[in-house]
Amino acid sequence: MKDNSKNTEHIFDTKFDESNCKLSLDDMLLDLKVLIKEYYCGTFTNDGKSLKITLNNGQKFLLNMTAI
């Protein structure tokens, strides 16, 4: 799996007006990556359509996301 993860972090705005902006799939995955990293220790890889999570204890997860 190719690692296209970004090294940027989003700033979450509680007054965000969704009607004026469309989020990309990559933006949503990056936001989820930032949130999940607050709770779990491991490696997080974003390939543009999914988020691969490898925890320090060896467990692996793959979160697939599709815009509908």
C-alpha positions as CSV (number, residue, x, y, z in Angstrom):
1,M,0.0,0.0,0.0
2,K,1.4,3.4,-1.0
3,D,1.8,5.9,1.8
4,N,0.4,9.2,0.6
5,S,-0.2,10.5,4.1
6,K,0.1,14.2,4.7
7,N,2.1,15.7,7.6
8,T,-0.4,18.5,8.1
9,E,-3.0,18.8,10.8
10,H,-6.4,20.3,10.5
11,I,-7.7,22.9,12.9
12,F,-11.2,22.0,13.9
13,D,-13.7,24.8,13.9
14,T,-16.9,24.4,15.8
15,K,-18.6,27.2,13.8
16,F,-17.8,25.5,10.4
17,D,-20.5,26.2,7.9
18,E,-20.8,23.0,5.8
19,S,-23.2,24.7,3.3
20,N,-20.3,26.8,1.9
21,C,-17.7,24.0,1.6
22,K,-17.3,20.5,0.3
23,L,-14.9,18.2,2.1
24,S,-12.8,15.8,0.0
25,L,-12.4,12.2,1.0
26,D,-8.8,12.9,1.7
27,D,-9.7,15.7,4.1
28,M,-12.2,13.5,5.9
29,L,-9.6,10.7,6.3
30,L,-7.0,13.2,7.6
31,D,-9.5,14.5,10.2
32,L,-10.2,11.0,11.3
33,K,-6.5,10.2,11.5
34,V,-5.9,13.1,13.7
35,L,-8.8,12.2,16.0
36,I,-7.9,8.5,16.3
37,K,-4.2,9.4,17.1
38,E,-5.5,11.1,20.2
39,Y,-6.8,7.7,21.6
40,Y,-4.5,5.0,20.1
41,C,-0.7,4.5,19.8
42,G,0.4,3.1,16.5
43,T,1.1,3.8,12.9
44,F,-1.6,5.5,10.8
45,T,-1.4,5.4,7.0
46,N,-3.7,7.2,4.6
47,D,-3.8,6.0,1.0
48,G,-6.5,8.4,-0.2
49,K,-9.4,5.9,0.1
50,S,-8.7,4.2,3.4
51,L,-6.9,4.6,6.7
52,K,-4.7,1.7,7.8
53,I,-4.1,1.5,11.5
54,T,-1.3,-0.7,13.0
55,L,-1.4,-0.6,16.8
56,N,1.8,-1.1,18.8
57,N,0.5,-4.5,20.0
58,G,0.4,-5.8,16.4
59,Q,-3.3,-5.5,15.7
60,K,-4.2,-4.1,12.3
61,F,-7.3,-2.4,11.0
62,L,-8.4,-0.9,7.7
63,L,-11.0,1.8,7.6
64,N,-12.4,2.2,4.1
65,M,-14.3,5.3,3.2
66,T,-16.4,6.2,0.2
67,A,-18.1,9.5,-0.4
68,I,-21.8,8.9,-1.2
